[in-house]
Amino acid sequence: MSRRCELTGKGPMTGNNVSHAKNRTRRRFLPNLNDVTLQSETLGRGFKFRISAAALRTVDHRGGLDAFMAKAKDTELSDNALKIKKEISKAQAANA
């Protein structure tokens, strides 16, 4: 399982551990990933994602999974999330 957010594409970054004596050693900064189930109002069911805490706040801020997917860029989404985005947009087009 990769350490990458399925909705924002956020992944590990690299940097330095810096001691008091200014000795530098390489390290990795890992994203704060959580396993969550997000509900889609359009489809009426939940979807499991592994997303960062920042992405979870963004989903809440935008008003849910459907609103987030409508604004999300296809390049940032994982294959699974892209499939769900197309499913949601197809269902919204059928309802309208």
mmCIF file of the C-alpha atoms, coordinates in Angstrom:
data_MODEL
# 
_entry.id   MODEL 
# 
loop_
_atom_site.group_PDB 
_atom_site.id 
_atom_site.type_symbol 
_atom_site.label_atom_id 
_atom_site.label_alt_id 
_atom_site.label_comp_id 
_atom_site.label_asym_id 
_atom_site.label_entity_id 
_atom_site.label_seq_id 
_atom_site.pdbx_PDB_ins_code 
_atom_site.Cartn_x 
_atom_site.Cartn_y 
_atom_site.Cartn_z 
_atom_site.occupancy 
_atom_site.B_iso_or_equiv 
_atom_site.pdbx_formal_charge 
_atom_site.auth_seq_id 
_atom_site.auth_comp_id 
_atom_site.auth_asym_id 
_atom_site.auth_atom_id 
_atom_site.pdbx_PDB_model_num 
ATOM 1  C CA . MET A 1 1  ? 0.000   0.000  0.000   1.00 0.00 ? 1  MET A CA 1 
ATOM 2  C CA . SER A 1 2  ? 1.569   3.262  -1.062  1.00 0.00 ? 2  SER A CA 1 
ATOM 3  C CA . ARG A 1 3  ? 1.889   6.237  1.251   1.00 0.00 ? 3  ARG A CA 1 
ATOM 4  C CA . ARG A 1 4  ? -0.080  8.553  -1.027  1.00 0.00 ? 4  ARG A CA 1 
ATOM 5  C CA . CYS A 1 5  ? -3.392  10.342 -0.476  1.00 0.00 ? 5  CYS A CA 1 
ATOM 6  C CA . GLU A 1 6  ? -6.057  9.061  -2.890  1.00 0.00 ? 6  GLU A CA 1 
ATOM 7  C CA . LEU A 1 7  ? -7.796  12.429 -3.233  1.00 0.00 ? 7  LEU A CA 1 
ATOM 8  C CA . THR A 1 8  ? -5.013  15.025 -3.231  1.00 0.00 ? 8  THR A CA 1 
ATOM 9  C CA . GLY A 1 9  ? -2.007  12.985 -4.364  1.00 0.00 ? 9  GLY A CA 1 
ATOM 10 C CA . LYS A 1 10 ? 0.001   14.130 -1.343  1.00 0.00 ? 10 LYS A CA 1 
ATOM 11 C CA . GLY A 1 11 ? 2.989   11.819 -0.766  1.00 0.00 ? 11 GLY A CA 1 
ATOM 12 C CA . PRO A 1 12 ? 6.231   11.532 1.214   1.00 0.00 ? 12 PRO A CA 1 
ATOM 13 C CA . MET A 1 13 ? 8.689   14.433 1.145   1.00 0.00 ? 13 MET A CA 1 
ATOM 14 C CA . THR A 1 14 ? 12.379  14.403 2.024   1.00 0.00 ? 14 THR A CA 1 
ATOM 15 C CA . GLY A 1 15 ? 14.436  16.690 4.207   1.00 0.00 ? 15 GLY A CA 1 
ATOM 16 C CA . ASN A 1 16 ? 17.062  16.728 6.917   1.00 0.00 ? 16 ASN A CA 1 
ATOM 17 C CA . ASN A 1 17 ? 17.233  15.904 10.595  1.00 0.00 ? 17 ASN A CA 1 
ATOM 18 C CA . VAL A 1 18 ? 19.324  18.750 12.015  1.00 0.00 ? 18 VAL A CA 1 
ATOM 19 C CA . SER A 1 19 ? 21.025  18.179 15.352  1.00 0.00 ? 19 SER A CA 1 
ATOM 20 C CA . HIS A 1 20 ? 22.032  20.880 17.815  1.00 0.00 ? 20 HIS A CA 1 
ATOM 21 C CA . ALA A 1 21 ? 25.564  20.647 16.350  1.00 0.00 ? 21 ALA A CA 1 
ATOM 22 C CA . LYS A 1 22 ? 24.050  21.237 12.874  1.00 0.00 ? 22 LYS A CA 1 
ATOM 23 C CA . ASN A 1 23 ? 24.813  17.670 11.707  1.00 0.00 ? 23 ASN A CA 1 
ATOM 24 C CA . ARG A 1 24 ? 22.418  16.840 8.877   1.00 0.00 ? 24 ARG A CA 1 
ATOM 25 C CA . THR A 1 25 ? 21.058  13.392 8.073   1.00 0.00 ? 25 THR A CA 1 
ATOM 26 C CA . ARG A 1 26 ? 18.374  12.619 5.490   1.00 0.00 ? 26 ARG A CA 1 
ATOM 27 C CA . ARG A 1 27 ? 14.836  11.802 6.589   1.00 0.00 ? 27 ARG A CA 1 
ATOM 28 C CA . ARG A 1 28 ? 11.340  11.367 5.149   1.00 0.00 ? 28 ARG A CA 1 
ATOM 29 C CA . PHE A 1 29 ? 8.252   13.389 6.045   1.00 0.00 ? 29 PHE A CA 1 
ATOM 30 C CA . LEU A 1 30 ? 5.255   11.060 5.659   1.00 0.00 ? 30 LEU A CA 1 
ATOM 31 C CA . PRO A 1 31 ? 1.709   12.369 5.111   1.00 0.00 ? 31 PRO A CA 1 
ATOM 32 C CA . ASN A 1 32 ? -0.840  11.867 7.900   1.00 0.00 ? 32 ASN A CA 1 
ATOM 33 C CA . LEU A 1 33 ? -2.944  9.173  6.191   1.00 0.00 ? 33 LEU A CA 1 
ATOM 34 C CA . ASN A 1 34 ? -6.209  7.826  7.603   1.00 0.00 ? 34 ASN A CA 1 
ATOM 35 C CA . ASP A 1 35 ? -8.571  5.077  6.438   1.00 0.00 ? 35 ASP A CA 1 
ATOM 36 C CA . VAL A 1 36 ? -12.020 6.649  6.160   1.00 0.00 ? 36 VAL A CA 1 
ATOM 37 C CA . THR A 1 37 ? -15.402 5.869  4.616   1.00 0.00 ? 37 THR A CA 1 
ATOM 38 C CA . LEU A 1 38 ? -16.951 8.869  2.865   1.00 0.00 ? 38 LEU A CA 1 
ATOM 39 C CA . GLN A 1 39 ? -20.655 8.939  1.994   1.00 0.00 ? 39 GLN A CA 1 
ATOM 40 C CA . SER A 1 40 ? -21.905 10.007 -1.426  1.00 0.00 ? 40 SER A CA 1 
ATOM 41 C CA . GLU A 1 41 ? -25.333 11.691 -1.320  1.00 0.00 ? 41 GLU A CA 1 
ATOM 42 C CA . THR A 1 42 ? -25.866 11.193 -5.062  1.00 0.00 ? 42 THR A CA 1 
ATOM 43 C CA . LEU A 1 43 ? -25.136 7.457  -5.077  1.00 0.00 ? 43 LEU A CA 1 
ATOM 44 C CA . GLY A 1 44 ? -26.445 6.830  -1.561  1.00 0.00 ? 44 GLY A CA 1 
ATOM 45 C CA . ARG A 1 45 ? -23.534 4.685  -0.393  1.00 0.00 ? 45 ARG A CA 1 
ATOM 46 C CA . GLY A 1 46 ? -20.114 4.908  1.201   1.00 0.00 ? 46 GLY A CA 1 
ATOM 47 C CA . PHE A 1 47 ? -16.638 4.578  -0.306  1.00 0.00 ? 47 PHE A CA 1 
ATOM 48 C CA . LYS A 1 48 ? -13.431 3.629  1.525   1.00 0.00 ? 48 LYS A CA 1 
ATOM 49 C CA . PHE A 1 49 ? -10.424 5.874  0.962   1.00 0.00 ? 49 PHE A CA 1 
ATOM 50 C CA . ARG A 1 50 ? -6.933  6.280  2.407   1.00 0.00 ? 50 ARG A CA 1 
ATOM 51 C CA . ILE A 1 51 ? -6.626  10.056 2.583   1.00 0.00 ? 51 ILE A CA 1 
ATOM 52 C CA . SER A 1 52 ? -4.602  12.678 4.443   1.00 0.00 ? 52 SER A CA 1 
ATOM 53 C CA . ALA A 1 53 ? -6.059  14.608 7.365   1.00 0.00 ? 53 ALA A CA 1 
ATOM 54 C CA . ALA A 1 54 ? -5.813  17.798 5.283   1.00 0.00 ? 54 ALA A CA 1 
ATOM 55 C CA . ALA A 1 55 ? -7.876  16.175 2.498   1.00 0.00 ? 55 ALA A CA 1 
ATOM 56 C CA . LEU A 1 56 ? -10.519 15.128 5.030   1.00 0.00 ? 56 LEU A CA 1 
ATOM 57 C CA . ARG A 1 57 ? -10.826 18.744 6.225   1.00 0.00 ? 57 ARG A CA 1 
ATOM 58 C CA . THR A 1 58 ? -11.085 19.904 2.596   1.00 0.00 ? 58 THR A CA 1 
ATOM 59 C CA . VAL A 1 59 ? -13.880 17.401 1.871   1.00 0.00 ? 59 VAL A CA 1 
ATOM 60 C CA . ASP A 1 60 ? -15.813 18.715 4.899   1.00 0.00 ? 60 ASP A CA 1 
ATOM 61 C CA . HIS A 1 61 ? -15.153 22.331 3.884   1.00 0.00 ? 61 HIS A CA 1 
ATOM 62 C CA . ARG A 1 62 ? -16.424 21.832 0.332   1.00 0.00 ? 62 ARG A CA 1 
ATOM 63 C CA . GLY A 1 63 ? -19.607 20.145 1.540   1.00 0.00 ? 63 GLY A CA 1 
ATOM 64 C CA . GLY A 1 64 ? -19.044 16.422 1.138   1.00 0.00 ? 64 GLY A CA 1 
ATOM 65 C CA . LEU A 1 65 ? -17.576 13.878 -1.255  1.00 0.00 ? 65 LEU A CA 1 
ATOM 66 C CA . ASP A 1 66 ? -19.741 14.836 -4.249  1.00 0.00 ? 66 ASP A CA 1 
ATOM 67 C CA . ALA A 1 67 ? -18.807 18.519 -4.099  1.00 0.00 ? 67 ALA A CA 1 
ATOM 68 C CA . PHE A 1 68 ? -15.126 17.670 -3.599  1.00 0.00 ? 68 PHE A CA 1 
ATOM 69 C CA . MET A 1 69 ? -15.058 15.319 -6.589  1.00 0.00 ? 69 MET A CA 1 
ATOM 70 C CA . ALA A 1 70 ? -16.727 17.929 -8.815  1.00 0.00 ? 70 ALA A CA 1 
ATOM 71 C CA . LYS A 1 71 ? -13.839 20.362 -8.201  1.00 0.00 ? 71 LYS A CA 1 
ATOM 72 C CA . ALA A 1 72 ? -10.991 17.809 -7.988  1.00 0.00 ? 72 ALA A CA 1 
ATOM 73 C CA . LYS A 1 73 ? -8.386  17.596 -10.754 1.00 0.00 ? 73 LYS A CA 1 
ATOM 74 C CA . ASP A 1 74 ? -8.199  14.225 -12.497 1.00 0.00 ? 74 ASP A CA 1 
ATOM 75 C CA . THR A 1 75 ? -4.382  14.211 -12.326 1.00 0.00 ? 75 THR A CA 1 
ATOM 76 C CA . GLU A 1 76 ? -4.388  14.294 -8.498  1.00 0.00 ? 76 GLU A CA 1 
ATOM 77 C CA . LEU A 1 77 ? -6.958  11.525 -7.991  1.00 0.00 ? 77 LEU A CA 1 
ATOM 78 C CA . SER A 1 78 ? -6.064  7.836  -7.731  1.00 0.00 ? 78 SER A CA 1 
ATOM 79 C CA . ASP A 1 79 ? -7.495  5.341  -10.227 1.00 0.00 ? 79 ASP A CA 1 
ATOM 80 C CA . ASN A 1 80 ? -10.121 4.233  -7.702  1.00 0.00 ? 80 ASN A CA 1 
ATOM 81 C CA . ALA A 1 81 ? -11.155 7.823  -6.903  1.00 0.00 ? 81 ALA A CA 1 
ATOM 82 C CA . LEU A 1 82 ? -11.292 8.707  -10.614 1.00 0.00 ? 82 LEU A CA 1 
ATOM 83 C CA . LYS A 1 83 ? -13.680 5.818  -11.235 1.00 0.00 ? 83 LYS A CA 1 
ATOM 84 C CA . ILE A 1 84 ? -15.905 7.005  -8.363  1.00 0.00 ? 84 ILE A CA 1 
ATOM 85 C CA . LYS A 1 85 ? -15.807 10.603 -9.691  1.00 0.00 ? 85 LYS A CA 1 
ATOM 86 C CA . LYS A 1 86 ? -17.083 9.444  -13.089 1.00 0.00 ? 86 LYS A CA 1 
ATOM 87 C CA . GLU A 1 87 ? -19.776 7.351  -11.411 1.00 0.00 ? 87 GLU A CA 1 
ATOM 88 C CA . ILE A 1 88 ? -20.959 10.367 -9.374  1.00 0.00 ? 88 ILE A CA 1 
ATOM 89 C CA . SER A 1 89 ? -20.964 12.737 -12.360 1.00 0.00 ? 89 SER A CA 1 
ATOM 90 C CA . LYS A 1 90 ? -22.910 10.199 -14.451 1.00 0.00 ? 90 LYS A CA 1 
ATOM 91 C CA . ALA A 1 91 ? -25.529 9.824  -11.693 1.00 0.00 ? 91 ALA A CA 1 
ATOM 92 C CA . GLN A 1 92 ? -25.833 13.618 -11.304 1.00 0.00 ? 92 GLN A CA 1 
ATOM 93 C CA . ALA A 1 93 ? -26.330 14.019 -15.064 1.00 0.00 ? 93 ALA A CA 1 
ATOM 94 C CA . ALA A 1 94 ? -29.051 11.349 -15.023 1.00 0.00 ? 94 ALA A CA 1 
ATOM 95 C CA . ASN A 1 95 ? -30.860 13.046 -12.101 1.00 0.00 ? 95 ASN A CA 1 
ATOM 96 C CA . ALA A 1 96 ? -30.767 16.518 -13.656 1.00 0.00 ? 96 ALA A CA 1 
# 
